[in-house]
Each structure stands twice: as C-alpha cells, then as structure tokens.
Amino acid sequence: MKSLIAFIGSIILLLFSSCEQKGVYVEKEEPKPPLTEENDFTFQTKTDKTVEVIAINGKGNYAAGVPFYFYTETPYTDEGDLKDISPIFYGITGENGILTANITVPDAVKILYIRTDIAGFGGMQTYQVPEEGTGTVTFRGPSPSFISGTRSSNLKAEEEFPSIAIFPETVNNVYTFYEGATDSYNGLPAYTTQNPKPAENTSLDTNGSPLVNYKGIVSFVDDMVSVNKKADELFPELNVSFKEENKYLLEEKNNTDLVVTSANGAEIWATYIGDGGFSLKNENVSYNTLCYFHYPAGTIPDASTIRKNILFPNTDPECTPSGIRVQLLYWDGNKYTKVFPKGTKIGWCMIQNGYGKESNMAQHPNRFSEWRMKILESYRYSLAPMNKEIRAIKGFPSEPSYNQFVGRFVEELNGTIYGAENRVTMSKENGKISDDDFNDILFFTTSNPVVKPNTDINDNFEDTNNKDVISELCGTLAFEDMHPSIGDYDHNDVVIDYKYNLIKSKETAQLNAIQLDFLVRGAGGMRTSGFGIELPQINKSDIANISENVIYESDCSKPVFIIYNNIREVFGGTSGIINTYPGTPHIPSSPKTVRIDLKTLSAEESNSITVLAFNPFIFVDNRGNETHLIDYKPTTKNTKKFGTMDDKSDGVSTFYRSNNGFAWALDITKANSSAESWYYPKEGTNITEAYPGYTNWASGNHTNTSWFDRANGIEENLYIPPKNTEE
C-alpha cells in the first residue's frame, strides 16, 4: 500500500512539474538568481539609428529629390552588377537636399551600404554605424572644370575646331576636336599614352572630362535630377526589357540613330548622364570612350573607315560630371561645322576602356589607350550591321547582329535618352550572359530644331519599372506562454519567423503600404495561443485597405491585427507539442502574408515610421491574456495585471520585466534576409543552456551581438529540423 501511495505521489509530482512548465502556474520556492539589475535593457537585437544623407550636385548646390537606398550588405557583385536584394530603408532628399533617415538596424550590423540609382552624386558609400548619435554621409559627384580664366560665355562667335587623329596609324579612324595637338609628340595629341607630358588646361581636365567653355561648345547643366531619374526609369540596372522575347527591338530595322529632317538642318547637343550600375569597383563601365559618327540616310557605314568623333573621352562617372554638355560637330570633309544638314543620320560608338586602363603606363593612367583603340573588338556600334565583324571576332554568330545603343525619345524633356550596352548583346562570354540593360553609358540629346530617333520604339515596351520600393527586415519571434510565471524558459512555446516590409513610392518615398509575412515554426506550449501585432505609429484613420486574411480590431486605441486566433491552424490543427523535440517528425506550416494599404502620408511622416515600433504579441487561452516584448505596452484589450508572480513591471513605464532578468519574448533579428533563421532551444532546455552567450549578453555585455548564431549555440540543445524540412 505504501508503495502504491508513493507511486501515485510521484506521478502527481511529475504532472505538477509538467504543468508548471507548459500550462499551469505553480509557485516556486526559490527564484532563479537575477541575470541583470538594469532597468533599461530592452533585450532587443535591433536599434533605431538616424543617418543624415546630404546630396550635392556637380555645381556645389544641395539637390532635392535624390533617392537613396540603405543595405546591410553590399548590393553589388564582385563584377559590379546590382544584386537582387531589398534595402532596409529607402528615402529621398527634401528641398534642402537632405534626407534624415530613421532606420531600424540589426545590432549585428556594423556597416551600412548606401547608394543612389541616379547618376551625378558619386558611387556607393559605406557608413560605419555608431553606437550612439546621428551620423552624416555626403554624396557629391565630380565637379566640372573650366577653361582657365573663363566662367562666362564671352567667347568668339565663330571658333575653328581642330581635327586630330587619335593614333592615325590604326585603321579605326578615330578623331577628336578637343585641342591638344599644339603640344604633341610626332603629331599625336598631348593626351595620349605616348606623350609623357600632359597638356595643361587645353580642352580636357586630367580625368578626361571636357573643360566647360571650351570653344563655346562645352557647357554644364546644373540640375540633372529629373533627367537622371527618367534615365533610371527607362534603363534601370538589370532590366529585362531586351531579352529573347523582344530582341527584335535591337535589329537594324528598329535602329534609333538620330535623323535630321529639317530643311535647314539642325544643331545637336549631348549631355552626359552617367551609367546605371555604377559602384566604386565596377570595372566594366569605367574609362569607356563615347564617340559619334554621321552618315547619309539610306546607307550603312563601314565600321572601320567611318570617321568616329570623340564626344566624351572618359565616361567613368567618378571622372566626368553628370551634366557636361557638348555640342556635336559635323565634318564636311574639310572642317567641322555646327549644323548637320537634312538627311544626315547620327550614330554612336563605344570604345571599351578607350581612356586608360590595360595598355597605359602607371604614370599616365589618364590617356587614350592605343591598344584598345586599334582592336576592332573594343568597339560597340549603334547600328547592327556594323557589329557583325565584332561578333565574329568574339566567337558569336554574326547573323543576326544587334544594335548596341538604344534611344528613347522623352516628350516631357523634348529630347532623347540613350543607353549603351558594354557587353556584346544577346551573348554569353566567359560563362557570363550579357545583362542587356543598356545603361553602361547614359546620355541625353537635345537639338534645334527637334531631332528624333530613326525609329520610335517606346510603344513596344511594357512598363516593367517598379513604381514601389520595398524595404525589409527579417527575424524570429520566440515567446514563453507562462507570463507572469517564468516557466521553463526554453523560448519555444510560440516561434514565428517574420518579414516586415515597408512599401514606399519610388517617386515620392511616401509609405503606401505595410506588408507583414509570418511563418509559424514551432509550438512548444500546450496552451492555446493566438498571435497579433499592433502598429502604434499608424493612425487608424491612415488605413485605406486591409487584406481579408486578418482580423482588424478597430475598437483598439491603435491599429491591431490578429494574425492567428490559434497558431495551430497553420499546422492543420495538429495537437500537442510541435517541432521542439529533435528526432520527431517535423511538421511544416503554411506562411501568411498580410497587407495594410495606407492613405497618403507625407515623406516626413513616412520617414518617421520604423519597424522597431511594431508591437507583436501572443495571447494565451483568452484574448485579454497578452504577452509582449519587454517594455512594449499591451493593447487596450489586455486584462492582465503587472507586478505579480515573477513580473516586476509597474504597468506604467515598464512592462513584461521579470524579477530575475529574463524576458518572456525575444526578437532575434537577422543581419540580412539571406541569413538563416534562429535555431531555438529544444523542448525543456533553458536558453542559457542552449546559448551560453545569452547570460553574458543579458547581464550587461550588450555588445555581444552574435550570441544567438548557431555557431555559438550548443548543438545538442537546439531544435534542428531534419534536412529538407526547414522552412
């Protein structure tokens, strides 16, 4: 009998112990020793930071309307191509040329990568994230250089323009009207590799950019923001406009060379924009040379013998300012003139790395490259038949051949924006497929009277340019469901991956929508838990539309959305403990996406909204029993009191704080979206046993921002899903 009583007693004790861990509070005799005495530690793994970005144009003026993207990893590949990743923040400079960016940054991220997708303000910059305070980053592209002593247009009404052959012994017939032959060796201009003495202040600066006021044909456009934005819209980096299904747009019949139709001829100007994929280490677009050629309508020029006139010697955006404007000159066989006669077509030619690079000596990096200029395979022409031999040399089929430049007339600008493709189009070279985004050189042509491309191809394009920019931050939420009791503190009672997306207008940076993506990964608690989120920075009156798969609690003081009334619904109603015991079958769940469309917010209001303020929570057994992250206020539907059992919060300024330094909810933020999700402790394992670094972090060493990495965990104490089953 005594044995039976002892056996029953042990069973009851076991049941009480289990209930204490997974559903019923039992008062403990001795609380666990406190981890920290701090009252302000939030147990957060991300922080709001403020970064001030200043945009200054080439003329030294603050520039409004310049867009900037912020990333937690470099957005460029080693080759300089833009990766397909989302930023964590997007914004546009205001009228004062300044963007004040309020950004939620993962604590593990120490460097932000900041770029703009319009030319004229330099390449990508890195920003060291400070522990405290506001940082400043200034974007400014190169400034124009002027002819000595000239900052006005008080020049001769009629100028004579030199005609100088660049490496005349080559067969490619390249000329320049930029002066320099008076200071030359053996008839070569002073700015070639063969001349060790640079020409000083004659026509080009030391980077190969034309000097403003040179012979009255070089000027500078102060404000290029609207033009450059349009260029990015028409020729965005990694665009898919020119692919297999519409490669016909690059055939000879759809050639977009300019054609002069006015009886009195026309004057034509080209303004340098930049390139669409610029970054500080993009070798593929650096130091290219842009030329033009002209020919009678109805003819096909010979690629080698046609006279090619250098327009922009060096199209590296770090060297030539966006806004440099050059008047094209017509060669009549004896001299250059400013008017192109009726029936003349103007085509374009890129010389890859024509200014400097491989063949140049180290002491003369900024000179025309003889090697590049004399080999035909360095050339890319706007007229398809002229590229046939080049394609054959590089081992590609010469038929069909394709245009390497595309021009698109823009009515509101009354001019044509051109884009050039550096790689041979519709090809695969050294294992790399040409991206065919046609933005390796971007420039803008205007004329008097108006001169348009030979073919208008605008109507053939679908509008594939995304009008929204989506910034994102990802992580894992891990809850204990026993508040105000600590429980077993394995942080797996409710485990949910999230991705918070702020959807802004690309044009205005106004917040248009918030998209919330959730995936329930584990349910280690036996109680019935629902999950919701409050968006306290959004006014209820700001909401325009809500997706139908969520419950909107409009009677709360702030917008509250119930994502799941019972998290087990995503596991098909499976009962019991789910995905916390290693070795048991892993049960996949279904992801859920919720979208909240917003009415028009100002850019200032939009910039003030950060995901750090998002307030996720669980409610256990009933709607009023809420558990939130530390110091996040419960919603107005919460009925729970604070300052009881293991909770030491006052319910006024502190919430969900325990008397032993533990939290009931953790938000483990990913450094970037490609990082793996957090591996939470297995069933019944205290988080301090799964991740020893947690104790150090929670006790005051808040710089230990990688304690939750898998490499810093005890593998046998983690729940690791079987292979091929991880969500």
MOSUL-V86639 format. One record per pair of residues at least 6 apart in sequence whose C-alpha atoms are under 7 Angstrom apart, sorted by the first residue. I is the first residue (numbers start at 1). GAP is how many residues later the second one is. D is the distance in whole Angstrom. If there is no record, write none. Layout:
BEGIN
I,GAP,D / I,GAP,D
END
This chain:
BEGIN
20,6,6 / 20,467,6 / 21,466,5 / 21,467,5 / 22,503,5 / 22,504,6 / 23,459,7 / 23,503,6 / 23,504,6 / 25,460,6 / 32,628,6 / 33,627,6 / 34,625,7 / 34,626,4 / 34,627,5 / 35,625,6 / 35,626,5 / 35,660,7 / 35,663,6 / 35,664,5 / 36,625,5 / 36,662,6 / 36,663,5 / 36,664,7 / 42,588,6 / 43,587,7 / 43,623,7 / 44,623,6 / 45,61,6 / 45,62,5 / 45,622,7 / 45,623,6 / 45,624,6 / 46,58,6 / 46,59,5 / 46,60,4 / 46,61,5 / 46,623,7 / 47,57,5 / 47,58,5 / 47,59,6 / 47,60,6 / 48,54,7 / 48,55,5 / 48,56,4 / 48,57,6 / 48,564,7 / 49,53,6 / 49,54,5 / 49,55,6 / 49,56,7 / 50,50,7 / 50,51,6 / 50,52,5 / 50,53,6 / 50,84,5 / 50,85,7 / 51,49,6 / 51,50,5 / 51,51,7 / 51,83,6 / 51,84,5 / 51,85,6 / 52,46,7 / 52,47,6 / 52,48,5 / 52,49,6 / 52,83,6 / 52,84,5 / 52,85,6 / 53,45,6 / 53,46,5 / 53,47,6 / 53,83,6 / 53,84,5 / 53,85,6 / 54,43,6 / 54,44,5 / 54,45,7 / 54,83,6 / 54,84,5 / 54,85,6 / 55,7,6 / 55,8,5 / 55,42,5 / 55,43,6 / 55,66,7 / 55,83,6 / 55,84,5 / 55,85,6 / 56,6,5 / 56,7,5 / 56,65,7 / 56,83,6 / 56,84,5 / 57,6,6 / 57,63,7 / 57,64,6 / 57,83,6 / 57,84,7 / 58,62,7 / 58,82,7 / 58,83,6 / 58,84,6 / 58,85,4 / 58,86,7 / 58,263,6 / 59,84,6 / 59,163,6 / 62,34,6 / 62,35,5 / 63,34,4 / 64,29,5 / 64,30,5 / 64,31,5 / 64,32,6 / 64,33,5 / 65,27,5 / 65,28,5 / 65,29,6 / 66,26,5 / 66,27,5 / 66,159,7 / 67,24,6 / 67,25,4 / 67,26,7 / 67,49,6 / 68,22,6 / 68,23,6 / 68,24,6 / 68,46,7 / 68,47,6 / 68,48,5 / 69,18,6 / 69,20,6 / 69,21,5 / 69,22,7 / 69,45,6 / 69,46,5 / 69,47,6 / 70,17,5 / 70,18,6 / 70,19,5 / 70,20,6 / 70,42,6 / 70,43,6 / 70,44,5 / 70,45,7 / 71,16,5 / 71,17,6 / 71,41,6 / 71,42,5 / 71,43,6 / 72,37,7 / 72,39,7 / 72,40,5 / 72,41,6 / 72,599,7 / 72,600,6 / 73,39,7 / 73,40,6 / 74,39,6 / 75,7,6 / 75,8,5 / 75,10,7 / 76,6,5 / 76,7,5 / 77,6,6 / 79,203,6 / 80,199,6 / 80,201,6 / 80,202,4 / 81,196,6 / 82,155,7 / 82,195,7 / 86,384,7 / 86,385,6 / 86,386,6 / 87,384,5 / 87,385,6 / 88,383,5 / 88,384,5 / 88,385,6 / 89,14,6 / 89,382,5 / 90,381,7 / 90,419,7 / 91,8,7 / 91,10,7 / 91,418,5 / 92,7,6 / 92,417,6 / 93,6,4 / 101,506,6 / 102,505,6 / 102,506,6 / 102,508,7 / 103,507,6 / 104,506,6 / 104,507,6 / 104,508,6 / 106,563,6 / 106,564,7 / 106,565,6 / 107,598,6 / 108,563,6 / 108,597,5 / 108,598,7 / 109,562,6 / 110,18,6 / 110,19,5 / 111,15,6 / 111,16,5 / 111,17,5 / 111,18,6 / 112,14,6 / 112,15,5 / 112,16,7 / 112,17,7 / 113,11,7 / 113,12,6 / 113,13,5 / 113,14,6 / 114,10,6 / 114,11,5 / 114,12,6 / 115,8,7 / 115,9,4 / 115,10,6 / 117,115,7 / 117,159,7 / 118,110,5 / 118,111,6 / 118,114,6 / 119,109,6 / 119,154,6 / 119,155,5 / 119,156,7 / 119,203,6 / 120,21,5 / 120,154,7 / 120,201,6 / 120,202,5 / 121,18,5 / 121,19,4 / 121,20,4 / 122,17,6 / 122,18,6 / 122,19,4 / 122,195,7 / 122,196,6 / 123,155,6 / 123,156,5 / 123,157,5 / 124,155,5 / 124,156,6 / 141,177,7 / 141,180,7 / 142,176,6 / 142,177,6 / 142,178,7 / 142,179,5 / 143,178,6 / 144,68,7 / 144,177,6 / 145,60,7 / 145,66,5 / 145,67,6 / 146,65,5 / 146,66,5 / 146,67,7 / 147,54,6 / 147,64,6 / 147,65,6 / 147,66,6 / 147,67,6 / 148,53,7 / 150,63,7 / 153,60,7 / 153,63,7 / 155,61,6 / 159,56,6 / 161,16,6 / 161,175,6 / 162,15,5 / 162,16,7 / 162,17,6 / 163,12,7 / 163,13,6 / 163,14,5 / 164,11,5 / 164,12,5 / 164,13,6 / 164,17,7 / 165,9,6 / 165,10,4 / 165,11,7 / 166,8,6 / 166,9,6 / 166,22,7 / 167,21,7 / 167,203,7 / 170,204,5 / 171,133,6 / 171,134,7 / 171,203,7 / 172,132,5 / 172,133,6 / 172,202,6 / 173,131,7 / 173,132,6 / 173,133,7 / 173,134,5 / 173,135,6 / 174,133,6 / 174,134,5 / 174,135,6 / 175,132,7 / 175,133,6 / 175,134,5 / 175,135,6 / 176,133,5 / 176,134,5 / 178,25,6 / 179,23,6 / 179,24,6 / 180,9,5 / 180,10,6 / 180,19,6 / 180,22,6 / 181,6,7 / 181,7,6 / 181,8,4 / 181,9,6 / 183,6,7 / 183,7,6 / 183,16,6 / 184,6,5 / 184,11,7 / 185,10,6 / 190,7,7 / 190,8,6 / 190,9,5 / 191,7,6 / 191,8,6 / 191,176,5 / 191,177,7 / 192,175,5 / 192,176,5 / 193,167,6 / 193,171,7 / 193,174,5 / 193,175,6 / 193,176,7 / 203,7,6 / 203,8,5 / 203,11,6 / 204,6,4 / 204,7,5 / 205,6,6 / 206,160,7 / 207,112,6 / 207,159,6 / 208,105,6 / 208,106,5 / 208,158,7 / 209,103,7 / 209,104,7 / 209,105,6 / 209,110,7 / 209,111,5 / 210,8,7 / 211,7,7 / 212,6,5 / 212,7,5 / 212,8,7 / 213,6,6 / 217,109,6 / 217,110,5 / 218,107,6 / 218,108,5 / 218,109,7 / 219,105,6 / 219,106,5 / 219,107,7 / 220,103,5 / 220,104,5 / 220,105,6 / 221,102,5 / 221,103,7 / 221,104,7 / 222,101,7 / 224,99,6 / 228,45,6 / 231,186,7 / 232,44,7 / 233,232,6 / 235,184,7 / 235,202,6 / 235,203,6 / 235,204,6 / 236,40,6 / 236,201,7 / 237,39,5 / 237,40,6 / 237,200,6 / 237,202,7 / 238,197,6 / 238,199,5 / 239,198,5 / 240,197,7 / 242,194,6 / 242,195,7 / 250,152,5 / 250,153,5 / 251,133,6 / 251,150,7 / 251,151,5 / 251,152,6 / 252,131,6 / 252,132,5 / 252,150,7 / 252,151,7 / 254,201,6 / 255,128,6 / 255,148,7 / 255,199,6 / 255,200,6 / 256,150,6 / 256,151,5 / 256,197,5 / 256,198,5 / 256,199,5 / 257,88,6 / 257,89,6 / 257,90,5 / 257,125,7 / 257,196,5 / 257,197,6 / 258,87,5 / 258,88,5 / 258,89,7 / 258,193,6 / 258,194,6 / 258,195,4 / 258,196,6 / 259,84,7 / 259,85,6 / 259,86,4 / 259,87,6 / 259,192,6 / 259,193,6 / 259,194,6 / 259,195,6 / 260,6,7 / 260,81,7 / 260,82,5 / 260,83,6 / 260,84,5 / 260,85,6 / 260,191,6 / 261,81,5 / 261,82,6 / 262,80,6 / 263,79,6 / 264,77,7 / 264,78,7 / 265,74,6 / 265,75,5 / 265,76,4 / 265,77,5 / 266,73,5 / 266,74,5 / 266,75,7 / 266,181,7 / 266,182,5 / 266,183,6 / 267,71,6 / 267,72,5 / 267,73,6 / 267,180,5 / 267,181,5 / 268,59,6 / 268,60,6 / 268,177,7 / 268,178,6 / 268,179,4 / 268,180,7 / 269,56,7 / 269,57,6 / 269,58,4 / 269,59,6 / 269,176,6 / 269,177,5 / 269,178,6 / 270,55,6 / 270,56,5 / 270,57,6 / 270,173,7 / 270,174,5 / 270,175,4 / 270,176,7 / 271,52,6 / 271,53,6 / 271,54,4 / 271,55,6 / 271,172,6 / 271,173,5 / 271,174,6 / 272,50,5 / 272,51,6 / 272,52,5 / 272,53,6 / 272,170,7 / 272,171,5 / 272,172,7 / 273,49,5 / 273,50,6 / 273,169,5 / 273,170,5 / 273,171,7 / 274,41,7 / 274,43,5 / 274,48,6 / 274,167,6 / 274,168,5 / 274,169,7 / 275,42,7 / 275,164,5 / 275,165,5 / 275,166,5 / 275,167,5 / 276,163,5 / 276,164,6 / 285,31,7 / 285,155,6 / 286,29,7 / 286,30,5 / 286,67,7 / 287,27,5 / 287,28,6 / 287,29,5 / 287,66,5 / 287,67,6 / 287,68,5 / 287,69,7 / 288,26,6 / 288,27,5 / 288,28,7 / 288,62,7 / 288,63,6 / 288,64,5 / 288,65,4 / 288,66,5 / 288,67,6 / 289,23,6 / 289,24,5 / 289,25,5 / 289,26,6 / 289,61,6 / 289,62,5 / 289,63,7 / 289,64,7 / 289,65,5 / 289,66,6 / 290,20,6 / 290,21,6 / 290,22,5 / 290,23,6 / 290,59,6 / 290,60,5 / 290,61,7 / 291,17,6 / 291,18,5 / 291,19,4 / 291,20,5 / 291,21,7 / 291,57,6 / 291,58,5 / 291,59,6 / 292,16,6 / 292,17,5 / 292,18,7 / 292,19,7 / 292,54,7 / 292,55,6 / 292,56,4 / 292,57,6 / 293,14,6 / 293,15,5 / 293,16,6 / 293,53,6 / 293,54,5 / 293,55,6 / 294,50,7 / 294,51,5 / 294,52,4 / 294,53,6 / 295,6,7 / 295,49,6 / 295,50,5 / 295,51,7 / 296,47,6 / 296,48,5 / 296,49,6 / 297,46,6 / 297,47,6 / 297,48,6 / 302,84,7 / 303,83,5 / 313,42,6 / 314,6,7 / 314,41,6 / 315,126,7 / 328,10,7 / 329,7,6 / 329,8,5 / 329,9,5 / 330,6,5 / 330,7,5 / 330,8,6 / 330,9,6 / 330,10,6 / 331,6,7 / 347,35,6 / 348,33,6 / 348,34,5 / 349,30,7 / 349,31,5 / 349,32,5 / 349,33,6 / 350,29,6 / 350,30,5 / 350,31,7 / 351,22,7 / 351,27,5 / 351,28,5 / 351,29,7 / 352,26,5 / 352,27,6 / 353,19,7 / 354,14,6 / 354,15,5 / 354,18,6 / 354,19,6 / 355,11,6 / 355,12,6 / 355,13,4 / 355,14,5 / 356,9,5 / 356,10,5 / 356,11,5 / 356,12,6 / 356,13,5 / 357,8,7 / 359,10,6 / 359,12,6 / 360,9,6 / 372,6,6 / 376,14,6 / 377,13,5 / 377,16,7 / 380,7,7 / 380,24,6 / 381,6,6 / 381,22,7 / 381,23,6 / 381,24,7 / 382,21,5 / 382,22,5 / 382,23,5 / 383,20,5 / 384,17,5 / 384,18,4 / 384,19,4 / 385,16,6 / 387,14,6 / 388,10,5 / 388,13,6 / 389,9,7 / 391,6,6 / 391,7,5 / 392,6,5 / 402,23,7 / 404,16,6 / 404,17,6 / 404,21,7 / 405,13,7 / 405,14,6 / 405,15,4 / 405,16,6 / 405,33,7 / 406,12,6 / 406,13,5 / 406,14,7 / 407,9,6 / 407,10,6 / 407,11,4 / 407,12,7 / 407,46,7 / 408,8,5 / 408,9,5 / 408,10,6 / 408,49,7 / 408,50,6 / 409,6,6 / 409,7,4 / 409,8,6 / 409,43,7 / 410,6,6 / 415,29,7 / 415,30,6 / 415,31,5 / 416,28,6 / 416,29,5 / 416,30,7 / 417,26,6 / 417,27,4 / 417,28,6 / 418,24,6 / 418,25,5 / 418,26,6 / 419,19,5 / 419,20,5 / 419,21,7 / 419,22,6 / 419,23,5 / 419,24,7 / 420,18,5 / 420,19,5 / 420,20,6 / 420,21,5 / 420,22,7 / 421,15,6 / 421,16,7 / 421,17,4 / 421,18,6 / 421,19,6 / 422,18,6 / 423,11,6 / 424,10,7 / 425,9,6 / 425,11,6 / 426,8,6 / 427,6,6 / 427,7,6 / 428,6,6 / 467,38,6 / 467,39,5 / 468,35,6 / 468,36,5 / 468,37,5 / 468,38,5 / 469,34,6 / 469,35,5 / 469,36,6 / 469,37,6 / 470,31,6 / 470,32,6 / 470,33,5 / 470,34,6 / 471,30,6 / 471,31,5 / 471,32,7 / 472,27,7 / 472,28,5 / 472,29,4 / 472,30,6 / 473,26,6 / 473,27,5 / 473,28,7 / 474,24,6 / 474,25,4 / 474,26,6 / 474,195,6 / 474,196,6 / 474,199,6 / 475,22,6 / 475,23,6 / 475,24,7 / 475,192,7 / 475,193,5 / 475,194,4 / 475,195,5 / 475,202,7 / 476,19,7 / 476,20,6 / 476,21,4 / 476,22,6 / 476,191,6 / 476,192,5 / 476,193,6 / 476,201,7 / 476,202,6 / 477,18,6 / 477,19,5 / 477,20,6 / 477,189,6 / 477,190,5 / 477,191,6 / 478,13,5 / 478,14,6 / 478,16,6 / 478,17,5 / 478,18,7 / 478,187,6 / 478,188,5 / 478,189,7 / 479,12,5 / 479,13,6 / 479,14,6 / 479,15,5 / 479,16,6 / 479,185,6 / 479,186,4 / 479,187,7 / 480,9,6 / 480,11,5 / 480,12,7 / 480,13,5 / 480,14,7 / 480,184,5 / 480,185,6 / 481,12,6 / 481,44,7 / 481,139,7 / 483,144,7 / 483,181,7 / 484,160,7 / 484,161,6 / 484,162,6 / 484,163,5 / 485,160,6 / 485,161,5 / 486,160,6 / 488,196,6 / 488,198,6 / 489,197,5 / 489,198,6 / 490,191,6 / 490,193,7 / 490,194,6 / 490,195,5 / 490,196,5 / 490,197,5 / 491,190,7 / 491,196,7 / 492,30,6 / 492,31,6 / 492,32,5 / 492,88,7 / 492,188,7 / 492,189,7 / 493,30,5 / 493,31,4 / 493,32,4 / 494,28,6 / 494,29,5 / 494,30,6 / 494,31,7 / 495,25,6 / 495,26,6 / 495,27,5 / 495,28,7 / 496,22,7 / 496,23,6 / 496,24,4 / 496,25,6 / 497,21,6 / 497,22,5 / 497,23,6 / 498,19,5 / 498,20,5 / 498,21,7 / 499,17,6 / 499,18,5 / 499,19,7 / 500,15,6 / 500,16,5 / 500,17,7 / 500,111,7 / 501,13,6 / 501,14,5 / 501,15,6 / 502,9,7 / 502,11,6 / 502,12,5 / 502,13,7 / 503,8,6 / 503,9,6 / 503,10,5 / 503,11,6 / 504,6,5 / 504,7,4 / 504,8,5 / 505,6,7 / 505,7,7 / 508,95,7 / 509,94,6 / 510,91,6 / 510,92,6 / 510,93,5 / 510,96,6 / 511,90,6 / 511,95,5 / 512,85,6 / 512,86,5 / 512,87,7 / 512,88,7 / 513,82,7 / 513,83,6 / 513,84,4 / 513,85,5 / 514,81,6 / 514,82,5 / 514,83,7 / 515,78,7 / 515,79,6 / 515,80,4 / 515,81,6 / 516,77,6 / 516,78,5 / 516,79,6 / 517,75,6 / 517,76,4 / 517,77,6 / 518,73,6 / 518,74,5 / 518,75,6 / 519,71,7 / 519,72,5 / 519,73,6 / 520,69,6 / 521,68,7 / 522,56,6 / 522,57,5 / 522,58,6 / 523,54,6 / 523,55,5 / 523,56,7 / 524,53,5 / 524,54,6 / 524,56,6 / 524,159,7 / 525,52,6 / 526,50,6 / 526,51,6 / 527,93,7 / 527,94,6 / 528,38,6 / 528,92,6 / 528,93,5 / 529,37,5 / 529,38,6 / 529,89,6 / 529,90,6 / 529,91,5 / 529,92,6 / 530,34,5 / 530,35,4 / 530,36,4 / 530,37,6 / 530,88,5 / 530,89,5 / 530,90,7 / 531,31,6 / 531,32,6 / 531,33,5 / 531,34,6 / 531,36,7 / 531,86,6 / 531,87,4 / 531,88,6 / 532,29,6 / 532,30,4 / 532,31,5 / 532,32,7 / 532,84,6 / 532,85,6 / 532,86,6 / 533,27,6 / 533,28,5 / 533,29,7 / 533,82,5 / 533,83,4 / 533,84,6 / 534,24,7 / 534,25,6 / 534,26,4 / 534,27,6 / 534,80,6 / 534,81,5 / 534,82,6 / 535,23,7 / 535,24,6 / 535,25,7 / 535,79,5 / 535,80,6 / 536,22,6 / 536,23,7 / 536,77,7 / 536,78,7 / 537,72,6 / 538,21,7 / 539,19,7 / 539,20,7 / 540,18,6 / 540,19,6 / 542,56,6 / 542,57,5 / 543,53,7 / 543,54,6 / 543,55,5 / 543,56,6 / 544,53,5 / 544,54,5 / 544,55,5 / 545,51,6 / 545,52,5 / 545,53,7 / 546,49,6 / 546,50,5 / 546,51,6 / 547,47,6 / 547,48,5 / 547,49,7 / 549,45,7 / 550,11,6 / 550,12,6 / 550,13,5 / 550,44,7 / 551,10,6 / 551,11,5 / 551,12,7 / 552,8,6 / 552,9,5 / 552,10,6 / 553,6,7 / 553,7,5 / 553,8,6 / 556,79,7 / 556,80,6 / 556,81,7 / 557,79,6 / 568,6,6 / 570,19,5 / 570,20,5 / 571,16,7 / 571,17,7 / 571,18,5 / 579,7,6 / 579,8,7 / 580,102,5 / 580,103,5 / 580,139,6 / 581,101,6 / 581,102,6 / 581,138,7 / 582,100,7 / 582,137,6 / 582,138,7 / 586,135,6 / 586,139,7 / 615,17,7 / 616,12,6 / 617,9,7 / 617,10,6 / 617,11,5 / 618,8,6 / 618,9,5 / 618,10,7 / 619,6,5 / 619,7,4 / 619,8,6 / 620,6,7 / 624,13,6 / 624,14,4 / 624,15,5 / 624,16,7 / 625,13,6 / 625,14,6 / 625,15,6 / 626,8,7 / 626,12,6 / 628,6,7 / 628,28,7 / 628,37,6 / 629,27,7 / 629,35,7 / 629,36,5 / 629,37,6 / 630,25,6 / 630,26,5 / 630,27,6 / 630,33,6 / 631,23,5 / 631,24,4 / 631,25,6 / 632,23,6 / 633,22,6 / 642,7,6 / 642,8,6 / 642,9,6 / 643,6,5 / 643,7,6 / 646,12,5 / 646,13,6 / 647,9,6 / 647,10,6 / 647,11,4 / 647,12,6 / 648,9,6 / 648,10,5 / 648,11,5 / 649,6,5 / 649,7,6 / 649,8,5 / 656,8,7 / 657,6,6 / 668,10,7 / 679,31,6 / 679,39,6 / 679,40,6 / 679,41,7 / 680,38,6 / 680,39,6 / 681,6,6 / 681,9,6 / 681,36,6 / 681,37,4 / 681,38,6 / 682,35,6 / 682,36,5 / 682,37,4 / 685,32,7 / 688,6,6 / 688,7,6 / 690,23,6 / 690,24,5 / 690,27,5 / 690,28,6 / 691,16,7 / 691,17,7 / 691,21,7 / 691,22,5 / 691,23,6 / 692,21,7 / 693,14,5 / 694,13,6 / 697,7,6
END
